[in-house]
Amino acid sequence: MADRADTDLAQIVGRELMQGGGVDMVGRERGCVFPKSELLEPRRHIHRAIPRRRCPMPPQRAAIRVPSSRFPRAGCTHTSVTIAMLNPGPSHRSRERPVMARPLTLYYSPFTRASRGLWMLEELDEPYALRLIDTHKGEQRNPAYLAINPTGKVPTLRDGEHIIRDSAAICAYLADRFPGAGLAPATDAPERASYLTWLFYAASNVEPAVMVQTNKWPVPSVQTSWGSYETVIETLAGAVRGGPYLLGKQFTAADVVLGSMVRFCLANKLLPARPELGAYVARLEARPALQRTMKIEAEYAARLKA
């Protein structure tokens, strides 16, 4: 018998699909579409990713195919993702990734803060499901969606029975959930303090400073938590001047959170065109994961306009 989380997820996805919403997808890049019948039924499988190579399917195992542009081969554009029944034999465990009850599911709308979650998932190189929420049609106010995110905002991440709603929290959660990806220093590492500082800096300093400056709100700097707009700019420029990333050579979830904010603000001329900030954004945009994210964003935005 499926647990309550499985039942809730099936009901939520089922309602949205019945109402003609977006498409559930799984994969590192574009993913593969699950049949509706598979989404509507509670799933009792373990999803494991096997990158880079094909593995012969042991008895009582099947596979779904996940598109992959990272490891192209002649005549092969997909990476196998095996689906094993519970309690697989020990002979297959050593070459497989940690068990996930189901792929991570990101409820997402393009060119919103949900882009952070998508970028983070692409950096992880783990299977995930992408659920498109059309905010222009008000799908974020659908009772089925409000059941998992009462704020009616995107993004929302579902990992089994765990739900995370804030974009920065999603990035922090995923970095700690998959420590092997190296997107966060260990909790006892000296770099952890700087990592946490920059991880929260976007929401606690950059965003409010930019909003006050853009809207010309008469707020004395002595009354703010960030000091002044000019102080924030200098702090940002100093943080990335030595580069290439906020923690030096190590790219982390803090770069996803703060870097996405800097990238957005520069594109919309909400921050001055400081050479340090421009060079930092250029380094971020050179990352394959962000390039894939940008491609996915453009495709989904075009789909919503169609």
C-alpha positions in Angstrom: 0.0 0.0 0.0 1.4 3.4 -1.0 2.2 5.8 1.8 0.3 9.1 2.2 3.0 11.1 0.4 2.7 8.9 -2.7 -1.0 9.2 -2.7 -0.9 13.0 -2.3 1.6 13.3 -5.2 -0.5 11.1 -7.4 -3.6 13.2 -6.7 -1.8 16.5 -7.3 -0.2 15.5 -10.5 -3.3 13.7 -11.6 -5.5 16.8 -11.1 -3.2 19.1 -13.0 -2.8 16.7 -15.9 -6.6 16.2 -16.1 -6.9 20.0 -16.3 -4.5 20.2 -19.2 -1.5 21.7 -17.4 2.2 21.3 -18.3 4.2 18.2 -18.9 6.1 16.1 -16.3 9.5 15.3 -17.5 12.6 13.5 -16.1 16.2 14.0 -17.1 19.2 16.2 -17.0 18.4 18.2 -20.1 15.0 17.8 -21.7 14.0 14.6 -20.1 11.5 12.0 -21.2 7.8 12.2 -20.8 6.1 9.8 -18.5 2.7 8.4 -19.6 -0.2 9.8 -17.7 -1.1 6.3 -16.4 2.3 6.0 -14.8 2.0 9.4 -13.2 -1.5 8.8 -11.9 -0.5 5.6 -10.1 1.6 5.6 -6.9 5.0 4.4 -7.9 6.8 1.6 -6.0 10.1 1.7 -7.8 13.6 2.9 -7.1 15.1 5.3 -9.7 18.9 5.0 -10.1 21.0 6.9 -12.7 23.7 5.1 -14.6 25.7 7.9 -16.5 28.2 7.6 -19.2 27.7 3.9 -20.2 25.0 1.4 -20.9 24.6 -1.5 -18.5 23.0 -4.8 -19.3 19.6 -5.0 -17.6 19.6 -7.6 -14.8 16.5 -9.8 -14.5 13.3 -8.0 -13.4 14.8 -4.6 -14.3 13.7 -2.1 -16.9 15.0 1.3 -18.1 13.8 4.6 -19.1 15.9 6.8 -21.4 17.1 10.2 -20.4 18.5 12.6 -23.1 22.1 13.5 -22.5 24.2 16.0 -24.4 27.1 15.8 -22.0 28.4 12.4 -23.1 27.4 12.2 -26.9 28.2 9.0 -28.8 27.5 8.0 -32.3 23.8 7.0 -32.6 23.3 7.6 -28.9 21.6 10.7 -27.4 20.3 9.2 -24.2 21.6 8.0 -20.8 20.0 4.9 -19.3 18.1 5.3 -16.0 17.4 1.9 -14.5 14.2 1.2 -12.5 14.7 -1.6 -10.0 12.2 -3.2 -7.7 12.7 -2.7 -4.0 15.6 -4.5 -2.3 17.7 -5.2 -5.4 20.4 -7.8 -5.2 23.7 -6.8 -3.6 25.6 -7.6 -6.8 24.2 -4.4 -8.4 24.5 -2.0 -5.6 28.1 -1.1 -5.8 27.8 0.6 -9.2 24.7 2.5 -8.6 23.9 5.9 -7.0 22.2 6.4 -3.7 18.6 5.3 -3.6 15.8 7.8 -4.4 12.2 6.8 -3.9 11.3 8.9 -7.0 13.1 11.6 -9.0 13.2 15.0 -7.5 10.3 17.1 -8.8 10.6 20.8 -9.4 7.4 22.9 -9.9 8.7 25.6 -12.2 7.9 28.6 -14.4 10.6 30.0 -16.7 12.4 33.3 -16.0 11.3 33.4 -12.3 13.2 32.5 -9.2 12.5 28.9 -10.1 15.3 29.2 -12.5 17.7 28.9 -9.6 16.3 25.5 -8.8 16.5 24.4 -12.4 20.1 25.5 -12.7 21.0 23.7 -9.4 19.4 20.5 -10.7 21.4 20.7 -13.9 24.6 21.2 -11.9 23.8 18.1 -9.8 23.6 15.8 -12.8 20.8 13.8 -11.1 17.5 12.6 -12.6 14.7 15.0 -11.9 11.1 15.7 -12.9 10.2 19.2 -14.2 6.6 20.3 -13.7 5.6 23.4 -15.7 3.4 25.9 -13.9 1.8 28.5 -16.2 1.6 31.5 -13.9 -0.1 33.6 -16.6 -3.0 31.2 -16.5 -3.0 31.2 -12.7 -2.0 27.6 -12.3 -0.1 28.5 -9.2 -3.5 29.2 -7.6 -4.8 25.7 -8.5 -6.0 24.0 -5.2 -3.8 21.1 -6.1 -0.7 23.3 -6.2 -1.7 25.3 -3.1 -1.8 22.0 -1.3 1.9 21.8 -1.5 2.7 25.5 -1.6 0.1 27.7 0.2 1.9 30.9 -0.9 1.0 30.2 -4.6 4.5 30.9 -5.7 7.2 29.1 -7.6 9.4 27.2 -7.2 8.5 24.2 -5.1 10.7 21.2 -4.8 9.4 17.8 -3.8 11.9 15.1 -2.7 9.8 12.1 -1.6 7.7 13.4 1.3 9.9 16.5 1.8 8.7 19.8 0.4 11.0 22.9 0.0 9.5 26.2 -1.2 12.0 28.9 -1.3 14.5 29.1 -4.2 17.5 29.7 -2.0 16.4 27.0 0.4 16.0 24.6 -2.5 19.6 25.3 -3.6 20.9 24.9 0.0 18.9 21.7 0.4 20.1 20.1 -2.8 23.7 21.0 -2.1 23.6 19.2 1.3 21.3 16.4 -0.1 24.0 15.5 -2.7 27.4 16.2 -1.0 29.2 14.3 -3.7 28.5 17.0 -6.2 30.8 19.4 -4.2 28.3 22.3 -4.3 28.7 23.1 -0.6 31.6 22.9 1.8 31.2 20.2 4.5 29.6 21.4 7.7 33.0 21.3 9.5 35.0 22.9 6.7 36.5 26.4 7.3 34.9 27.6 4.1 31.4 26.8 5.4 31.1 30.2 7.1 31.8 32.2 3.9 29.6 29.9 2.0 26.6 30.5 4.3 27.3 34.3 4.3 27.1 34.5 0.5 24.3 32.1 0.3 22.0 34.4 2.2 23.5 37.7 0.9 21.3 37.8 -2.2 18.0 37.9 -0.2 19.2 39.8 2.8 21.2 42.5 1.1 21.3 42.6 -2.7 17.5 42.3 -3.4 16.3 44.8 -0.8 19.1 47.3 -1.7 18.2 47.1 -5.4 14.5 47.5 -4.7 15.0 50.6 -2.5 17.4 52.1 -5.1 15.1 51.3 -8.1 11.9 52.6 -6.5 13.7 55.6 -4.9 12.2 54.8 -1.5 13.4 57.3 1.1 14.9 54.9 3.6 17.9 56.1 5.5 20.8 53.7 5.3 21.1 53.6 9.1 17.7 52.0 9.2 18.5 49.2 6.8 20.2 45.8 7.4 22.4 46.2 4.3 23.8 49.7 4.9 23.5 51.4 1.6 23.2 50.5 -2.1 26.8 51.7 -2.7 28.1 49.4 0.1 26.3 46.4 -1.5 27.9 47.1 -4.9 31.4 47.4 -3.4 30.9 44.3 -1.4 29.8 42.3 -4.4 32.6 43.6 -6.6 35.2 42.7 -3.9 33.8 39.3 -3.4 34.2 38.2 -7.1 37.3 40.2 -7.9 39.7 37.4 -7.0 37.4 34.8 -8.6 36.6 32.8 -10.3 33.8 32.2 -7.8 32.6 33.4 -4.4 34.7 30.8 -2.6 37.7 31.1 -5.0 38.1 28.1 -7.2 35.1 26.2 -5.8 31.8 26.7 -7.4 28.9 26.3 -4.9 25.2 26.8 -4.4 26.0 30.3 -3.2 27.1 31.1 -6.8 23.8 29.8 -8.1 21.8 31.9 -5.6 23.8 35.1 -5.7 25.0 34.7 -9.2 21.5 34.4 -10.6 20.6 37.7 -8.8 23.6 39.5 -10.2 23.0 38.2 -13.6 19.3 39.3 -13.5 20.2 42.7 -12.2 22.9 43.4 -14.8 20.6 42.3 -17.6 17.9 44.7 -16.4 20.4 47.5 -15.6 19.5 47.4 -11.9 23.2 47.2 -11.0 26.0 49.3 -12.4 28.1 47.7 -15.2 31.1 47.1 -13.0 33.8 45.0 -14.8 34.2 42.6 -11.9 30.5 41.8 -11.9 30.4 41.4 -15.7 33.3 39.1 -15.7 31.8 37.0 -12.9 28.5 36.6 -14.9 30.5 35.7 -18.0 32.2 32.9 -16.0 28.9 31.6 -14.8 27.4 31.7 -18.3 30.3 29.6 -19.5 29.3 26.7 -17.3 27.6 23.9 -19.3 24.9 23.5 -16.6 23.8 27.2 -16.9 23.9 26.9 -20.7 21.5 24.0 -20.6 19.3 25.9 -18.1 19.1 28.8 -20.5 18.2 26.5 -23.3 15.4 24.9 -21.3 14.2 28.3 -20.2 13.9 29.5 -23.7 12.0 26.4 -24.8 9.6 26.5 -22.0 8.9 30.2 -22.4 8.2 29.6 -26.1 5.8 26.8 -25.2 3.9 29.1 -22.8 3.5 31.7 -25.6 2.3 29.2 -28.2 
